[in-house]
Amino acid sequence: MKKIKQLLKNNFIKSIILISGGTAFAQVINALFSPIITRIYSPEQYGVLTVYTSILGLLVIIGSLKYEMSIPIAKSDEVAINSLALSIIVLIVFSLFTSLFLFFFSDWFLGIFNANSLKSYSYLIPIGIFLAGMYNIVMQWAFRRKDYKSISKTKLTQSLAQNSIKLGLGLIGLGPVGLILGNIFGQSAGITTLSKKLRTTDRNLFKEVKFNSVKRAAKRYKNFPLFLAPSQVLNVSGTQLPPLLLSVLYGGSVVGFFGLANSIVSLPMTLIGNSVADVFYGEAASVGRGNPQRIKDLYNKLLKRLFLIGLIPLIILLTLGPFLFSFVFGEEWYEAGVYSQIIAFLVFFRLIFTPISRIYAVFERQKIAFFVDSLRVIFVTIAFLVPQLLNLNSYWAIGLYSIGMSFVYFVTYLVAQKILNEEIEKKASE
């Protein structure tokens, strides 16, 4: 009991609990809705959603060219508000460019990924980019203000919006568009909540937004678009390319099975890992270069706890995956349970090693991050090229992908530890 009280006095732990609590309620809502939604939509329709979210995931990551990541680490509020303005301007331009591109070239672009079923909904891609991008921008301001309570609220809002829309539109028979609209409004729900401080207590800061200041912010943080944005595309490719490649090689049903398996197996990552990584970034950005030893000690403690937490779902999935999926989601989703067993180790590695990947942004080591993340694309390409050349089934492709990505997460951890050690030595020699 005494230990629990001590933990609750720790601001870092309290922040994680706050965000994880909101995420936990959100996931409970997802869990309650999922068995109903999977009985309304078929694996093929779920496959359309999976392809859409993969394309969106690859594009939204560079919607603001990662300038939003400079908001929490900016030395003053004046610089931060100009970084925020810069991020919004870039996002608007990128969304408009995407709209024009898809208007003229959607057939060609979607044809590359065998995503012909998405042609009728291609106009929803730029809308999704803008709304999800705005959420990411205002969330970074919330991290700067350590407004974890508002972030926690939005997790619940997102889940309610997403599932209600999917369920409602599914019941009236709209098909894949119901899933896509649920995804769009689910991702963007919470923008109003997160921007509340910007519109109230921080509104005077907008007077500091000037053309020259925005230009200075663009120049000061140029490494974010030059190196972090491409690096993040490569990073996200590890999770977003597989559904697209599965669509090309094995068809819509396999993509649907994989999509459901990946979303369910990733629950520990969504529930705990992302919350821990976000709070860790907020704390590490606050500490900055001043105390790298504290950052290292903080992560090492997290690693031990995340390892123990991740073991529980790993063992359950490995032993009961197919049975649980067919029981909860319906017999036609048995195959998704098999895929859940294959990717279980990958998600375990992602859970325990993702937080430390934020070190690259904190110490502005974007160049190193770019080369590490290049490994992701290499291993994803190999994982799907080999089964194609040898005429192997989807189990082999997903299995090789899982092994390759697990290795990349481990390399990410080793390199981040090396960066921290270098920063500690540098600080000691000052």
C-alpha positions in Angstrom: 0.0 0.0 0.0 2.9 2.4 0.9 4.5 1.6 -2.5 1.3 2.4 -4.3 1.0 5.8 -2.5 4.6 6.6 -3.4 3.9 5.8 -7.1 0.8 8.0 -7.1 3.0 10.9 -5.8 5.2 10.5 -8.8 4.1 13.0 -11.5 5.3 10.8 -14.3 3.4 7.8 -13.1 0.3 9.9 -12.4 0.5 11.3 -16.0 0.7 7.7 -17.4 -2.2 6.5 -15.3 -4.3 9.6 -16.4 -3.8 9.0 -20.1 -3.9 5.2 -19.8 -7.1 5.5 -17.8 -8.8 7.4 -20.6 -7.4 5.0 -23.2 -8.5 2.0 -21.0 -12.2 3.2 -21.0 -11.9 3.8 -24.7 -10.7 0.3 -25.3 -13.5 -1.1 -23.1 -15.9 0.7 -25.5 -14.1 -0.8 -28.5 -14.2 -4.2 -27.0 -18.0 -4.0 -26.4 -18.7 -2.7 -29.9 -16.3 -5.0 -31.8 -18.3 -8.3 -31.6 -21.3 -6.4 -33.0 -19.4 -4.5 -35.7 -17.7 -7.7 -37.0 -21.1 -9.3 -37.4 -22.4 -6.3 -39.4 -19.4 -6.0 -41.7 -17.7 -8.8 -43.7 -13.9 -9.5 -43.8 -13.9 -8.0 -47.3 -15.5 -4.7 -46.1 -13.1 -4.7 -43.1 -10.3 -5.1 -45.7 -11.4 -1.9 -47.4 -11.1 0.0 -44.1 -7.7 -1.6 -43.4 -6.3 -0.4 -46.8 -7.8 3.0 -46.3 -6.2 3.4 -42.8 -2.9 2.2 -44.2 -2.9 4.8 -46.9 -4.0 7.5 -44.5 -1.4 6.4 -41.9 1.4 6.8 -44.5 0.2 10.3 -45.6 -1.0 11.9 -42.3 2.4 11.2 -40.7 3.9 13.8 -43.1 0.8 16.1 -43.2 2.7 18.8 -41.2 6.2 17.6 -42.2 6.7 16.7 -38.5 7.0 20.4 -37.6 4.5 19.8 -34.8 7.1 17.8 -32.9 9.0 21.0 -32.3 6.1 22.4 -30.3 6.9 20.6 -26.9 10.7 21.2 -27.1 10.6 24.9 -28.2 12.5 27.1 -25.7 9.8 29.7 -25.4 6.0 30.0 -25.9 6.7 32.5 -28.7 8.7 30.0 -30.7 6.2 27.3 -29.9 3.1 29.2 -31.1 4.9 30.1 -34.4 5.8 26.4 -34.8 2.1 25.6 -34.3 1.1 28.2 -36.9 3.7 26.7 -39.3 2.4 23.2 -38.7 -1.2 24.2 -39.5 -0.1 26.1 -42.7 1.9 23.1 -44.0 -1.0 20.8 -43.2 -3.5 22.9 -45.1 -1.2 23.0 -48.2 -0.5 19.3 -48.0 -4.2 18.4 -47.7 -5.1 20.6 -50.7 -2.2 19.1 -52.7 -3.5 15.6 -51.9 -7.0 16.5 -53.0 -5.7 17.7 -56.4 -3.5 14.7 -56.8 -6.3 12.2 -56.1 -8.7 14.2 -58.3 -6.4 13.6 -61.4 -4.6 10.4 -60.4 -6.7 8.4 -58.0 -7.2 5.5 -60.5 -3.4 5.1 -61.0 -2.5 5.6 -57.3 -5.1 3.2 -55.8 -4.4 0.7 -58.6 -0.8 0.3 -57.4 -2.2 -1.2 -54.1 -5.0 -3.1 -55.8 -7.4 -0.8 -53.9 -10.0 -0.3 -56.6 -12.7 -0.7 -54.0 -11.5 2.6 -52.5 -12.0 4.7 -55.7 -15.5 5.8 -54.7 -14.2 7.0 -51.3 -10.9 8.6 -52.4 -12.2 12.1 -51.5 -12.3 11.0 -47.9 -8.5 10.6 -47.8 -7.6 14.3 -47.8 -10.4 15.0 -45.3 -8.9 12.3 -43.0 -5.4 13.7 -43.4 -6.5 17.2 -42.4 -8.6 16.2 -39.4 -6.1 13.7 -38.0 -3.3 16.2 -38.7 -5.1 18.9 -36.7 -5.5 16.5 -33.8 -1.8 15.7 -33.8 -0.9 19.4 -33.8 -3.1 20.5 -30.9 -2.1 17.4 -29.0 1.5 18.5 -29.1 0.5 21.8 -27.6 -1.3 19.8 -24.8 2.0 18.0 -24.2 3.8 21.3 -23.9 1.3 22.4 -21.3 1.3 18.9 -19.7 -2.5 18.9 -20.1 -2.8 15.1 -19.8 -6.3 15.4 -18.5 -7.6 16.8 -21.7 -5.7 14.2 -23.7 -7.3 11.5 -21.6 -10.7 12.8 -22.3 -10.2 12.8 -26.0 -9.3 9.1 -26.0 -12.8 8.4 -24.7 -14.4 10.8 -27.1 -12.6 9.3 -30.1 -13.8 5.8 -29.2 -17.4 6.8 -28.7 -17.5 8.7 -32.0 -15.8 6.0 -34.0 -17.9 3.1 -32.8 -21.2 4.9 -32.8 -20.7 6.0 -36.4 -19.5 2.6 -37.6 -22.5 0.9 -35.9 -25.1 3.4 -37.0 -24.0 3.5 -40.6 -23.5 -0.3 -40.7 -27.1 -0.9 -39.6 -28.4 1.2 -42.4 -26.3 -0.7 -44.9 -23.7 1.8 -46.0 -21.0 -0.8 -46.2 -17.3 0.2 -46.2 -18.0 3.9 -46.1 -19.5 3.5 -42.7 -16.2 2.0 -41.4 -14.2 4.8 -43.1 -16.3 7.6 -41.7 -16.2 6.1 -38.3 -12.4 6.0 -38.6 -12.1 9.7 -39.8 -14.4 11.2 -37.1 -13.0 8.9 -34.5 -9.4 10.0 -35.1 -10.3 13.7 -35.2 -12.7 13.8 -32.2 -11.1 15.7 -29.4 -9.7 18.6 -31.5 -12.0 21.1 -29.7 -11.0 19.7 -26.2 -7.3 19.8 -26.9 -7.4 23.3 -28.4 -9.3 24.8 -25.4 -6.3 26.3 -23.7 -5.2 27.7 -27.0 -8.5 29.4 -27.4 -8.7 30.7 -23.8 -5.6 31.1 -21.5 -3.1 31.0 -24.4 -5.0 33.0 -27.0 -2.8 36.1 -26.4 0.1 34.1 -27.8 -1.4 34.4 -31.3 -0.3 38.0 -31.3 3.3 36.7 -31.5 2.6 34.9 -34.8 4.4 36.8 -37.4 5.6 35.9 -40.9 9.3 36.3 -40.0 8.9 34.3 -36.8 7.2 31.5 -38.7 10.1 31.5 -41.2 12.6 31.4 -38.4 10.8 28.4 -36.9 10.8 26.7 -40.3 14.6 27.3 -40.5 15.4 26.4 -36.9 13.6 23.1 -37.0 14.4 22.2 -40.6 15.7 18.8 -39.6 12.2 17.7 -38.8 10.9 17.8 -42.4 14.4 16.9 -43.8 15.0 13.9 -41.7 12.3 13.1 -39.1 9.4 13.2 -41.6 11.1 10.8 -44.1 12.2 8.7 -41.1 8.6 8.6 -39.7 7.3 7.5 -43.1 9.8 4.6 -43.0 8.9 3.9 -39.4 5.1 3.9 -40.1 5.7 1.8 -43.3 6.5 -1.1 -40.9 2.9 -1.1 -39.8 1.1 0.4 -42.8 2.7 -1.3 -45.8 1.8 -4.9 -44.9 -2.0 -4.5 -45.4 -1.3 -2.8 -48.8 1.1 -5.6 -49.8 -1.3 -8.2 -48.6 -4.0 -6.6 -50.7 -1.9 -6.8 -53.8 -0.6 -10.4 -53.1 -3.5 -12.2 -51.3 -6.7 -10.2 -51.7 -9.3 -8.3 -49.6 -10.3 -11.1 -47.2 -6.7 -11.7 -46.0 -6.4 -8.0 -45.5 -9.6 -8.0 -43.4 -8.4 -10.9 -41.2 -5.0 -9.3 -40.7 -6.6 -5.9 -40.0 -8.8 -7.2 -37.2 -5.9 -9.3 -35.8 -3.5 -6.4 -35.8 -6.0 -4.0 -34.2 -6.9 -6.5 -31.4 -3.3 -7.7 -30.8 -2.2 -4.1 -30.7 -4.5 -3.3 -27.8 -1.7 -3.4 -25.1 0.3 -1.0 -27.3 -2.7 1.3 -27.8 -3.8 1.0 -24.1 -0.4 1.3 -22.4 2.5 1.6 -24.9 1.4 4.8 -26.7 0.4 6.5 -23.4 3.7 5.6 -21.9 5.6 6.8 -25.0 3.7 10.1 -25.2 4.2 10.9 -21.5 7.8 9.8 -21.7 8.3 12.2 -24.6 6.7 15.0 -22.7 8.9 14.4 -19.7 12.1 13.9 -21.7 11.4 17.0 -23.8 10.9 18.9 -20.5 14.2 17.6 -19.1 15.9 18.1 -22.5 19.7 17.9 -22.8 20.1 19.0 -19.2 19.8 15.6 -17.5 20.2 12.6 -19.9 21.0 10.3 -17.0 17.6 10.9 -15.6 16.0 10.1 -19.0 17.9 6.8 -19.2 17.0 5.8 -15.6 13.4 6.6 -16.3 13.2 4.5 -19.4 15.1 1.5 -17.8 12.5 1.4 -15.1 9.7 1.5 -17.7 11.3 -1.3 -19.7 11.1 -3.7 -16.8 7.4 -2.9 -16.1 6.4 -3.0 -19.8 8.1 -6.4 -20.2 6.1 -7.9 -17.4 2.8 -6.3 -18.6 3.4 -7.5 -22.1 3.9 -11.1 -21.2 0.3 -11.6 -20.2 -1.4 -10.9 -23.6 1.5 -12.6 -25.4 0.9 -15.9 -23.6 -2.9 -15.7 -24.0 -2.6 -15.0 -27.7 -0.1 -17.8 -28.4 -2.3 -20.4 -26.6 -5.8 -19.3 -27.3 -5.7 -16.9 -30.3 -7.9 -18.7 -32.9 -10.4 -19.9 -30.3 -10.9 -16.4 -28.8 -11.3 -14.7 -32.2 -13.9 -17.2 -33.4 -15.8 -17.1 -30.1 -15.8 -13.3 -29.7 -16.1 -12.0 -33.3 -17.8 -15.0 -35.0 -16.7 -18.2 -36.7 -15.8 -16.5 -39.9 -13.0 -14.6 -38.1 -11.1 -17.8 -37.0 -8.4 -17.0 -39.5 -7.8 -13.6 -37.8 -7.0 -15.6 -34.6 -4.3 -17.5 -36.5 -2.7 -14.2 -37.7 -2.9 -12.9 -34.1 -0.6 -15.7 -33.0 1.9 -14.9 -35.7 2.2 -11.2 -34.9 2.1 -11.5 -31.1 5.8 -11.3 -30.6 6.1 -8.3 -32.9 3.5 -6.3 -30.9 5.3 -7.4 -27.7 8.6 -5.9 -29.0 6.8 -2.8 -30.1 5.2 -2.3 -26.7 8.5 -2.4 -24.7 10.8 -0.6 -27.2 8.6 2.2 -28.6 8.9 4.7 -25.8 12.7 5.0 -26.1 12.4 5.7 -29.9 11.3 9.3 -28.8 14.9 9.9 -27.8 15.8 10.6 -31.4 13.5 13.7 -31.5 14.5 14.9 -28.0 18.2 15.0 -28.9 17.5 16.0 -32.5 19.2 12.9 -33.9 16.9 12.7 -36.9 19.6 11.6 -39.3 20.3 8.5 -37.2 16.5 7.8 -36.9 16.2 8.0 -40.7 18.9 5.2 -41.2 17.4 3.0 -38.4 13.9 3.4 -39.9 15.2 2.5 -43.3 15.7 -1.0 -42.0 11.9 -1.3 -41.6 11.2 -0.8 -45.2 14.1 -3.2 -46.1 12.7 -6.0 -43.8 9.1 -5.4 -44.9 10.1 -5.7 -48.5 12.1 -8.9 -47.9 9.3 -10.4 -45.8 6.8 -10.1 -48.7 9.2 -10.6 -51.6 10.4 -14.0 -50.5 7.0 -15.6 -50.2 6.1 -14.1 -53.5 9.2 -15.6 -55.2 8.8 -19.0 -53.5 5.0 -19.0 -54.0 4.4 -19.3 -50.2 1.1 -18.5 -48.4 0.2 -15.5 -46.3 1.2 -17.2 -43.1 4.8 -17.1 -44.3 4.6 -13.5 -45.3 3.2 -12.3 -42.0 5.6 -14.6 -40.1 8.7 -13.2 -41.8 7.3 -9.7 -41.4 6.9 -10.3 -37.6 10.5 -11.6 -37.2 12.0 -8.7 -39.2 10.1 -6.0 -37.4 10.9 -7.5 -34.0 14.6 -7.3 -34.9 14.2 -3.6 -36.0 12.6 -2.6 -32.7 15.5 -4.2 -30.9 18.0 -2.3 -33.0 16.0 0.9 -32.3 16.5 0.3 -28.6 20.2 -0.4 -28.9 20.9 2.7 -30.9 18.8 4.9 -28.6 20.8 3.6 -25.6 24.0 4.5 -27.4 22.7 8.0 -27.9 21.8 8.4 -24.2 25.3 7.1 -23.2 26.9 9.6 -25.5 24.8 12.5 -24.1 25.6 11.4 -20.5 29.4 11.3 -21.3 29.1 14.7 -23.0 27.3 16.2 -19.9 29.9 14.7 -17.5 32.8 16.3 -19.5 31.3 19.8 -19.4 
